[in-house]
Amino acid sequence: MKFKVLGAGSATPVVGRYPSAFALNHENETFLIDCGEGTQWRMLEFGVKHHKINHIFISHLHGDHFLGLVGLISSMNSLGRKQKLTVYAPPGLKEIITIQFKYQETRLEFDLVLIEIISEEKSPLFESATIVVSSFPLVHRISTFGFLFEEKIKPRNFKKDKLSEEISLANIHQLKQGKDVLDENGKIKYTSEEYTFSTDLPKTFAYCSDTAYSESILPFIQNADLLYHESTFLQDKIRRAEETFHSTATQAASIAFKSNVKHLVLGHFSARYKEIEPFFAEASGIFPNLTLAIGGTEIDL
Amino acid sequence: MKFKVLGAGSATPVVGRYPSAFALNHENETFLIDCGEGTQWRMLEFGVKHHKINHIFISHLHGDHFLGLVGLISSMNSLGRKQKLTVYAPPGLKEIITIQFKYQETRLEFDLVLIEIISEEKSPLFESATIVVSSFPLVHRISTFGFLFEEKIKPRNFKKDKLSEEISLANIHQLKQGKDVLDENGKIKYTSEEYTFSTDLPKTFAYCSDTAYSESILPFIQNADLLYHESTFLQDKIRRAEETFHSTATQAASIAFKSNVKHLVLGHFSARYKEIEPFFAEASGIFPNLTLAIGGTEIDL
């Protein structure tokens, strides 16, 4: 998987910082996560293709997380899209989109499926042969969800020097799944260990924006390879963070430490901070494997 | 007046071209005309201040003309605005904004007044001591309006060398309005012509986006000092222009010529044109006093 930042500012505009939007490439597909105002232009700038996006995940209905959606869907339509698009979001988005398309007199030439996220448990939203995407509740002023992208165990590779006429395709398939092949008498004939080797381990990406500090999210994000966590404020504004149900850099780093993730990306920096380096200084003492999200940042998992 | 282009692209995004948004400075106020996605960032980039904006004019409810509005109003609110804001738009905008603020749980701390434009005649929307703003119908796929900004006759300047103890402040005020002062017997005591001199003539700006070629708009924009007219296509795509109720560069220049305006600005260029210079080449043969709108373009009237 590859995680790409399109924008990681907060609601109030700052020159050169754009609101939340992230692309997660997995195999030949791009998952779009949040879609703040102007996301279409960031996609052009950072080379994210419309036609690779089939699933969009909206964390909540604050404008800086979804105001780019109607424009993006309209452009997909006018550029000739035919393939289905599924958008996952808290209740309300359907009403918001429907009313705008009514007045625009837009008739979509593709299926737009809107899935409402309501569960207060970890809840699978989408599953393919290679990945499961789930939502889980965050703690914010309005109903807000995090997303967990969990790759499935990848098939092992068959060792070419072990190929022979004896071994059937069915045997090979079974061995690649990690299962040993037995003979008619139930005795082991080929072991997966001997005939195959492991490829990449499956990776997990967890997305948490926006949220107050809450240890309630720890079970959902435990051991993730990459965690994006909002960090709207520095620790000197912890009161403001609490009032607005946002997190500080210290709090985000604590969550990363306590959940034992491998790598933390911070974003959603308040417009009050002209420079973002102090977020690194504050958080890296607690959690050193840290990246600050700015437009164009890419992280391979 | 000063006209400033924040964005003059059309709906499909192009790197470096942004959707319709224009600022018209008049005295100490800024009128915002259309508010496409990302207008907040263009305002920052081109130095347009929130607090100078009290009136926003939305030509129609296609996304590339208003999708920046909810974000802008939200930011005004979170930045502490208290002063009233009036938005003029075709019916529907109120419903669109209301539903989004409902789900965002936004409570505005200032008065937001939404005025519906419905008249199919030239119709005054706003009047101050120094300017009248009117709407007039354009010809597009959905209900769309042009706007006319007409300065009122400006007070004349009093000649300093004519100041004396005899002349009262009331006399001076009257002379500056262009009226002569009479004595008790009704005879002329001071003439405005002798005691004052003229400042700038009142100027008129006409805004036409989006519209098919239509001579029905000529009476509304006649003799304007500056005309912004959309020019989505070049003349080789006149069929496409007709189908989509847009104009070509040739058509926009013809409208400028026939309405006897002094200066024409073209914009709303389709994303299919990677370069916009051909719009100049095509239109300037018909109407030479021509500017192509790109972000940052400023024209003094």
Interface residues (C-beta under 8 A of the other chain):
Chain A: A11 T12 P13 V14 V15 Y18 E37 G38 Q40 W41 M43 L44 E45 L61 H62 G63 D64 L67 G68 V70 G71 S74 S75 S78 L79 G92 L93 E95 I96 I99 Q100 K102 Y103 Q104 E105 R141 I142
Chain B: A11 T12 P13 V14 V15 Y18 E37 G38 Q40 W41 L44 E45 L61 H62 G63 D64 L67 G68 V70 G71 S74 S75 S78 L79 G92 L93 E95 I96 I99 Q100 K102 Y103 Q104 E105 R141 I142
